Amino acid sequence: RRFFIFLGIWISLFLSSFSGAHKFYVSVTNVAYSQEEASLQIISRIFIDDLENALKTRYELDSYLATPDESKQADAYIERYFNSKFTVFVNGGPVEYTFLGKRYDNDLIICYIEVAGVQKEQLKSVGIQNEILTDIFEEQKNLVHFNILGKKKSFVLVRENNKGMLNL
C-alpha cells in the first residue's frame, strides 16, 4: 500500500513538472466524492501527444491539441474516446457520466468528468475501468486514486488488468 501511495505521488509530481518528450506512458486519474454536489468528481491527466496519437489512430483526426490550430472537433472526439475507453461503476453497475471539459497544463491535458446524483447513503462501491491509451501503447499504465468518504485506495491499471474498485 505504501508503495502505491509513494508511486502515485512520485508520478503525479513527475507529470506536473515534466516537459518535452517522455519515454513512458502513464495517466493519473483522481476520483473523489462531493457531498455538496452528491456527485463523483473525476480528474484525469494525460500527456497531450499521447492523446493526439490515440485520436489520430482511432478516428484519423489531426487534433493539434493545445495549439492555435486545434481542431474544432477535438472536444467531441475526446469525449467520444473517453466514452469508449473509460467506465465508471457505482455499486457494481456502470453509470453514465458527463464529460465537463478540459484544460491544458504544459504537456498535459486535464479532463473533468462528473457522475451526478450519487447519494452518499446508497454508496457501497466505486469502480473505474480505464482503458485510455492501452489500445495504442502496450506499456501504458493508468494510475487511479480513490478518495471517497474518508477511504483511500490507489491502483495501477494496465491493458490486462484495467479495473480498480473501492469498497465503502
C-alpha positions, 0 to 999 in steps of 0.5 A, a space after each residue: 500500500 505504501 508503495 502505491 501511495 509513494 508511486 502515485 505521488 512520485 508520478 503525479 509530481 513527475 507529470 506536473 513538472 515534466 516537459 518535452 518528450 517522455 519515454 513512458 506512458 502513464 495517466 493519473 486519474 483522481 476520483 473523489 466524492 462531493 457531498 455538496 454536489 452528491 456527485 463523483 468528481 473525476 480528474 484525469 491527466 494525460 500527456 497531450 501527444 499521447 492523446 493526439 496519437 490515440 485520436 489520430 489512430 482511432 478516428 484519423 483526426 489531426 487534433 493539434 491539441 493545445 495549439 492555435 490550430 486545434 481542431 474544432 472537433 477535438 472536444 467531441 472526439 475526446 469525449 467520444 474516446 473517453 466514452 469508449 475507453 473509460 467506465 465508471 461503476 457505482 455499486 457494481 453497475 456502470 453509470 453514465 457520466 458527463 464529460 465537463 471539459 478540459 484544460 491544458 497544463 504544459 504537456 498535459 491535458 486535464 479532463 473533468 468528468 462528473 457522475 451526478 446524483 450519487 447519494 452518499 447513503 446508497 454508496 457501497 462501491 466505486 469502480 473505474 475501468 480505464 482503458 485510455 491509451 492501452 489500445 495504442 501503447 502496450 506499456 501504458 499504465 493508468 494510475 487511479 486514486 480513490 478518495 471517497 468518504 474518508 477511504 483511500 485506495 490507489 491502483 495501477 491499471 494496465 491493458 490486462 488488468 484495467 479495473 480498480 474498485 473501492 469498497 465503502 
